[in-house]
Amino acid sequence: MIDLRIDKKQLERTVERAKERNIIIPTFAQMKNPDLIPDSVKEELKKIGLWDITSRNLFRITWKNDPVAQGGGYGGVNFVELPSSFTGVDARIIALVGKWFPTGAHKVGATFGCLVPPLITGQFDPTYHQAVWPSTGNYCRGGAYDAALLACESIAILPEGMSRERFEWLEKVAGEVIATPGSESNVKEIYDKVWELRGERDNIFVFNQFDEFGNYLWHYDITGHAMEEVLQQVMGPNDEYRGVCLTTGSAGTLGCGDYMKQLFPGSKVVAGEALQCPTLMENGYGAHRIEGIGDKHVPWIHNMRNTDMIMAIDDNAVVNLARLFNEPEGHKYLVDKDVPQDLVNQLDLLGFSSIANTIMAIKMAKYYEMDESDVILTVWTDSMELYESRLKEMHEESGEYTEMDAGRTHAQYLEGLTPNYLTDLTFEDQKRVHNLKYFTWIEQQGKTYEEIQSQWYDKDYWTNFQKQIPEIDELINEFNGKVGLI
């Protein structure tokens, strides 16, 4: 269970800070349904940019923002359905779009789910504590952003090999930025830095995305409900929802799979990773270029009993498709292949992990031989806006992107995708991967043997977290009442 015990003295200071900084906190219910947001807040948002550092943008932590950079209100869930001329399969592949969150990535939701419960209970004191966000990229961006909106000091920790856009933005928002050795696959080095900080400072409060159940819970409830709404909107009487495909990363987004399985018990949850670092698939290791999916361990918040398939994605496919989707010759080639111009114009909505998620959905459709009545969901977590320096690097390394390059990339990595490098998990496979948690979390990070057993054997373990959502909303409302701005 998420600890929701009240620290009265620290909560008093937190309430005073919120009064001083004009902070109102949205509930989970409001993030699912912005119709519940006060009209006064909506009026303020008309004058505010999507990325502005202002507390009212907490109310833009939703899948339902108008897709504009300035002054937008709310509509339906932002999503794109991919035509078969693009995917090469008959199945209906639908992606929720993360670009229209503040910071351009859905991680601001995950970090909200982690930071707000200790804040509204007084366990996190913004007048004393520093929020530490260990991450391989977007999570520490989202954490630093939410911390700034909630008047909290933050420390962002991420590998030095991540894209320059991340560092340049963080330097303006986070109180402190720490670069650790390595790149996407070097998660342990981040953990090591956290332990070092714990030994040096008394006032840090660590929000580790890989074990924070607020991350899981936000996606279970907010992303899960968004997916349900999309299906209600697009599915016909003969359609069948078949499952969701997501790269693992912190495994937070996979929480939506638990929600969807409760609605559709026969649906699949497919977890992806880089072929160059096949931790779940082969207990393997390595390095890769799919920014946004840190690996070489199994996240504590990954519910392996609800994971039906593991799929490995070649990072060569991802980086080559990034060029196809963003270079003029790539656009021209896709239009010549009858991909609608409207979709081609939107392909910059896919960042690296979004491309990987899309590849997964196509491979899933091919593996299960799906037809036009089958529906697959995935998430475009962020956009190419956060990877423009990578495109520049590829241009410098490989030169101009030609029509021949576009044809080769399309034939090999899109049209030529085959359902390889995947494992349809048996019960024993699920347990094998779950048991890998032991080496990171019990031996290194201080979790208990009893809890790892409970994750596997206790049927109520995961649902007990899910049942806390109404209590968290009640505490948010009580906090806002104390602050007195509504």
C-alpha positions in Angstrom: 0.0 0.0 0.0 1.1 3.6 -0.6 1.7 5.2 2.8 -1.0 7.8 3.4 -0.4 8.5 7.1 -0.6 12.2 8.0 2.3 14.1 9.4 0.3 17.1 10.9 3.2 19.4 11.6 4.8 19.1 8.1 1.4 19.2 6.5 0.8 22.6 8.1 4.0 24.0 6.5 3.0 22.4 3.1 -0.4 24.0 3.2 1.1 27.4 4.0 3.5 27.0 1.1 0.6 26.2 -1.2 -1.2 29.3 -0.1 1.8 31.4 -0.8 2.4 29.9 -4.2 -1.3 29.8 -5.3 -1.3 26.0 -5.7 -4.4 24.0 -6.3 -3.9 20.2 -6.9 -6.1 18.3 -9.4 -7.7 15.0 -8.4 -7.4 11.7 -10.3 -11.1 12.2 -11.2 -10.4 15.6 -12.8 -7.5 14.2 -14.8 -9.8 11.5 -16.1 -12.7 13.9 -16.7 -11.7 17.6 -17.1 -15.4 18.5 -17.1 -14.9 18.4 -13.3 -12.2 21.1 -13.3 -13.4 24.4 -11.9 -14.4 27.0 -14.5 -12.1 29.5 -12.9 -9.1 27.3 -13.6 -10.2 26.8 -17.2 -10.3 30.5 -17.6 -6.8 30.9 -16.3 -5.5 28.2 -18.7 -6.7 30.2 -21.7 -3.7 32.6 -21.1 -1.1 29.9 -20.3 1.3 27.9 -22.5 1.4 24.2 -22.3 4.9 24.1 -21.0 4.8 27.2 -18.8 6.1 26.8 -15.2 2.9 27.7 -13.4 0.9 25.7 -10.9 -2.3 25.8 -13.0 -0.6 23.5 -15.5 -1.1 20.7 -13.0 -4.6 20.7 -14.5 -3.1 19.8 -17.9 -1.9 16.5 -16.6 -4.4 14.6 -18.7 -4.7 12.8 -22.1 -7.5 15.3 -23.0 -5.7 18.6 -23.6 -6.5 20.4 -26.8 -3.5 19.7 -29.1 -2.1 23.3 -29.1 0.9 24.9 -27.5 -0.8 27.9 -26.0 -4.1 28.5 -24.2 -5.9 25.3 -25.0 -8.9 23.8 -23.2 -10.0 20.2 -23.2 -11.5 17.7 -25.7 -11.4 14.0 -26.1 -8.4 11.7 -25.6 -5.6 12.5 -28.1 -5.1 9.5 -30.3 -4.1 8.4 -33.8 -5.4 5.4 -35.7 -2.8 4.0 -38.1 -4.0 2.9 -41.6 -3.0 -0.5 -43.1 -1.2 1.4 -45.8 1.3 2.5 -43.1 1.4 -0.6 -40.9 1.1 -3.3 -43.5 -1.4 -5.2 -41.4 -5.2 -5.4 -41.4 -5.6 -5.0 -37.6 -6.6 -1.6 -36.2 -3.6 -0.1 -34.4 -4.4 2.9 -32.2 -1.9 5.1 -30.3 -2.6 7.5 -27.5 -0.5 10.7 -28.1 1.8 12.0 -25.3 3.1 15.1 -26.9 0.2 17.2 -25.6 1.1 16.9 -22.0 3.3 19.6 -20.4 7.0 18.9 -21.2 5.8 17.0 -24.3 5.7 13.6 -22.5 3.2 11.6 -20.4 5.8 11.2 -17.6 4.4 14.3 -15.9 1.5 12.0 -15.0 3.6 9.3 -13.5 5.6 11.8 -11.4 2.4 13.5 -10.2 1.3 10.1 -9.0 4.6 9.7 -7.1 5.0 13.2 -5.6 1.4 14.2 -4.6 0.5 11.5 -2.1 3.5 12.3 0.2 2.9 16.0 -0.3 -0.7 16.1 0.7 -0.1 13.9 3.7 2.8 16.0 5.0 5.4 13.2 4.6 7.2 15.4 2.0 7.9 18.8 3.3 8.6 21.3 0.5 10.2 23.7 2.9 12.8 21.1 3.8 13.0 18.1 1.4 14.5 17.9 -2.0 12.7 15.6 -4.5 15.2 13.3 -6.2 14.2 12.0 -9.6 16.5 9.1 -10.8 15.7 8.4 -14.5 17.0 7.7 -18.0 15.2 10.8 -19.3 11.5 11.9 -19.4 10.8 10.8 -15.8 13.2 13.2 -14.2 12.0 15.9 -16.7 8.4 15.3 -15.5 9.5 15.1 -11.9 11.4 18.4 -12.1 8.5 20.1 -13.8 5.9 18.8 -11.3 8.1 19.7 -8.4 8.5 23.3 -9.8 4.7 23.6 -10.1 4.3 22.3 -6.6 7.0 24.7 -5.1 9.4 21.8 -4.3 13.1 21.7 -4.8 14.3 18.9 -7.1 17.4 17.0 -8.1 17.4 15.3 -11.5 19.7 12.3 -12.1 20.1 10.8 -15.6 22.9 9.2 -17.7 25.3 11.6 -19.4 24.6 9.9 -22.8 21.0 11.0 -23.0 19.9 13.6 -25.6 21.1 17.2 -25.2 17.5 18.5 -25.2 16.9 16.8 -21.9 19.9 18.3 -20.2 19.3 21.8 -21.6 15.7 21.9 -20.5 16.5 20.4 -17.0 19.1 23.0 -16.4 16.4 25.7 -16.5 13.8 23.8 -14.3 15.6 21.4 -11.8 17.4 22.8 -8.8 20.3 20.4 -9.5 21.2 18.1 -12.5 23.5 15.1 -12.0 24.8 13.2 -15.0 25.8 9.6 -14.3 28.1 7.4 -16.5 26.7 5.6 -19.5 23.4 5.9 -21.4 20.0 4.3 -21.6 21.1 0.9 -20.3 23.0 2.2 -17.3 20.3 2.1 -14.7 22.4 0.7 -11.8 24.8 3.7 -12.0 21.7 5.9 -11.3 20.9 3.8 -8.3 24.4 4.0 -7.1 24.3 7.8 -7.2 21.1 7.7 -5.2 22.7 5.7 -2.5 25.6 8.1 -2.5 23.2 11.0 -2.0 21.4 9.2 0.8 24.7 8.9 2.6 25.6 12.6 2.1 22.3 14.4 2.7 19.5 14.1 5.3 16.9 16.1 3.4 16.5 14.1 0.2 13.3 12.3 -0.7 13.8 9.7 -3.5 11.1 9.0 -6.0 12.5 6.0 -7.9 10.1 5.4 -10.9 11.0 1.7 -11.0 9.6 1.0 -7.5 7.2 3.9 -6.9 3.6 2.6 -7.0 2.3 6.1 -7.7 3.8 5.7 -11.2 1.9 2.4 -11.6 -1.3 3.8 -10.1 -1.5 6.9 -12.3 -1.2 4.8 -15.5 -3.6 2.2 -14.2 -6.3 4.8 -13.5 -5.7 7.7 -15.9 -4.1 5.9 -18.9 -6.4 2.9 -18.4 -9.5 5.0 -18.5 -8.3 7.0 -21.5 -7.8 3.7 -23.4 -11.3 2.6 -22.4 -12.8 5.8 -23.7 -10.9 5.4 -27.0 -12.3 1.9 -27.5 -15.8 3.2 -26.7 -15.3 5.7 -29.4 -13.8 3.6 -32.2 -15.0 0.0 -31.8 -17.8 -1.3 -33.9 -20.2 -4.2 -32.9 -17.9 -6.8 -34.5 -14.6 -5.4 -33.3 -12.5 -7.1 -30.6 -9.9 -5.5 -28.3 -6.9 -7.8 -28.4 -4.3 -6.0 -26.2 -1.8 -3.3 -25.5 1.9 -3.1 -26.6 4.3 -1.1 -24.5 8.1 -1.0 -24.0 8.8 -1.6 -20.4 10.9 1.3 -19.2 9.9 1.7 -15.6 6.9 -0.5 -16.2 4.6 2.3 -15.0 2.7 2.6 -18.3 2.1 -1.1 -18.3 -0.2 -0.5 -15.3 -2.9 0.4 -17.8 -2.7 -3.2 -18.9 -3.9 -4.3 -15.5 -6.9 -2.0 -15.9 -7.6 -3.2 -19.4 -7.4 -6.8 -18.4 -10.0 -6.2 -15.8 -12.3 -4.9 -18.5 -11.2 -7.5 -21.2 -9.9 -10.6 -19.4 -8.9 -12.2 -22.6 -6.8 -9.3 -23.8 -3.0 -9.4 -23.9 -0.3 -7.2 -22.3 2.9 -7.2 -24.4 6.1 -5.9 -22.8 8.9 -4.7 -25.1 12.6 -4.2 -24.7 15.6 -3.6 -26.9 17.0 -6.5 -28.8 20.5 -5.2 -27.9 19.7 -5.6 -24.2 17.4 -8.6 -23.9 16.9 -8.7 -20.1 13.4 -10.1 -19.9 13.8 -12.3 -23.0 17.2 -13.9 -22.3 18.3 -12.6 -18.8 20.7 -10.6 -21.0 22.5 -7.2 -20.9 24.0 -4.7 -23.3 23.5 -1.2 -24.5 21.0 0.3 -27.0 19.7 3.5 -28.5 16.0 3.5 -27.8 15.9 6.4 -25.3 13.1 6.1 -22.8 13.3 2.3 -21.9 16.0 1.8 -19.2 16.7 -1.8 -18.6 19.1 -4.5 -17.3 16.7 -5.2 -14.5 13.0 -5.9 -13.9 11.1 -3.0 -12.4 9.6 -3.6 -8.9 6.2 -2.3 -10.1 6.0 -4.6 -13.2 3.2 -7.1 -12.7 4.6 -10.1 -14.4 1.5 -12.3 -13.7 -0.4 -10.0 -16.1 2.3 -9.9 -18.8 1.5 -12.3 -21.7 4.3 -11.7 -24.1 7.8 -10.3 -24.2 9.0 -8.7 -27.5 12.5 -7.5 -28.4 12.9 -4.5 -30.8 16.0 -3.9 -32.8 17.3 -0.4 -32.1 18.4 -0.2 -35.7 14.8 -0.3 -36.7 13.9 2.5 -34.4 16.7 4.9 -35.4 16.2 4.3 -39.1 12.5 4.8 -38.9 13.1 8.0 -37.1 14.8 9.3 -40.2 12.1 7.9 -42.5 9.4 9.6 -40.4 11.2 13.0 -40.2 13.2 13.5 -43.4 11.6 15.1 -46.5 12.5 12.2 -48.7 11.0 9.8 -46.2 7.8 11.8 -46.3 7.7 11.8 -50.1 8.3 8.0 -50.2 5.5 7.2 -47.7 3.0 9.4 -49.6 4.0 7.5 -52.8 3.2 4.3 -50.9 -0.4 5.6 -50.4 0.2 6.6 -46.7 -2.3 9.5 -46.2 -0.6 12.9 -46.2 -2.4 13.8 -43.0 -0.7 11.0 -41.1 2.7 11.7 -42.7 2.4 15.3 -41.4 2.0 13.9 -37.9 4.8 11.4 -37.8 6.9 13.8 -35.7 4.5 12.8 -32.9 6.6 9.7 -32.5 9.8 9.8 -30.4 12.1 6.8 -30.2 10.2 4.8 -27.7 7.0 5.6 -29.5 8.4 4.1 -32.7 9.4 1.0 -30.7 5.8 0.7 -29.4 4.4 1.0 -32.9 6.8 -1.7 -34.1 5.6 -3.9 -31.3 1.9 -3.5 -32.3 2.6 -4.4 -35.9 4.6 -7.5 -34.8 1.8 -8.5 -32.5 -0.8 -8.2 -35.3 1.4 -10.4 -37.6 2.1 -13.0 -34.9 -1.5 -13.5 -34.0 -2.6 -13.2 -37.7 -5.1 -10.5 -36.8 -7.7 -9.0 -39.2 -9.6 -5.8 -39.6 -11.9 -6.6 -36.6 -9.0 -6.8 -34.2 -7.9 -3.7 -32.2 -4.5 -3.1 -30.6 -3.6 -0.2 -28.4 -0.2 1.4 -27.8 1.2 4.8 -26.5 3.3 7.4 -28.2 5.0 8.5 -25.0 6.7 11.6 -26.4 7.5 13.2 -29.8 10.6 13.8 -32.0 10.7 17.3 -30.5 12.8 15.8 -27.7 15.2 14.1 -30.1 16.1 16.7 -32.7 19.7 16.6 -31.8 19.7 12.8 -32.5 18.4 13.5 -36.0 21.2 16.1 -36.5 23.8 13.6 -35.3 22.5 10.9 -37.7 22.6 13.5 -40.5 26.2 14.3 -39.7 27.2 10.6 -39.5 25.3 9.3 -42.5 24.9 12.2 -44.8 21.8 13.2 -46.7 18.7 11.0 -46.5 17.9 10.0 -50.1 14.9 8.3 -51.8 17.0 5.1 -51.9 17.5 5.3 -48.1 13.8 5.8 -47.6 13.0 2.8 -49.8 15.5 0.6 -48.0 14.3 1.7 -44.5 10.7 1.1 -45.4 11.3 -2.3 -47.0 13.4 -3.6 -44.1 12.0 -2.0 -41.0 8.3 -1.4 -41.7 7.0 -3.4 -44.6 9.5 -6.2 -43.9 8.7 -6.5 -40.1 8.4 -10.1 -39.1 7.1 -11.5 -35.8 10.5 -12.5 -34.5 12.4 -12.1 -31.2 9.3 -12.6 -29.0 8.2 -15.1 -26.4 4.6 -16.0 -25.8 4.9 -16.4 -22.0 3.9 -19.6 -20.2 3.3 -19.5 -16.4 6.8 -20.7 -15.8 8.2 -17.9 -18.1 6.2 -15.3 -16.1 7.6 -16.6 -12.9 11.1 -16.8 -14.2 11.1 -13.1 -15.1 9.4 -12.1 -11.9 12.2 -13.9 -10.0 14.8 -11.7 -11.6 13.5 -8.9 -9.4 15.3 -10.6 -6.5 18.8 -9.7 -7.5 18.1 -5.9 -8.0 15.5 -5.3 -5.4 16.2 -7.7 -2.5 20.0 -7.9 -2.7 20.7 -4.3 -3.8 17.8 -2.0 -3.0 16.5 -3.2 0.4 13.2 -4.7 -0.5 12.0 -7.7 1.4 11.7 -11.4 0.5 8.2 -11.4 1.9 7.1 -8.7 -0.4 8.5 -10.2 -3.6 6.6 -13.4 -2.6 3.5 -11.4 -2.0 3.7 -9.8 -5.4 3.5 -13.2 -6.9 1.2 -15.2 -4.6 -1.1 -12.6 -3.0 -4.1 -12.1 -5.3 -4.9 -8.8 -3.5 -1.4 -7.3 -3.8 -2.0 -5.2 -6.9 -5.7 -4.5 -6.3 -4.9 -3.1 -2.9 -3.0 -0.3 -4.5 -5.8 0.3 -7.0 -8.3 0.6 -4.2 -6.4 3.6 -2.8 -7.3 6.0 -5.6 -10.6 7.3 -3.9 -8.7 7.9 -0.7 -6.0 9.8 -2.5 -8.6 12.0 -4.2 -10.3 12.6 -0.8 -6.9 13.7 0.6 -6.4 16.0 -2.3 -9.7 17.6 -1.8 -9.0 18.0 1.9 -5.7 19.6 1.1 -7.2 22.0 -1.3 -9.8 22.9 1.3 -7.1 23.7 3.8 -5.3 25.9 1.2 -8.6 27.7 0.6 -8.1 28.8 -3.0 -11.2 27.1 -4.5 
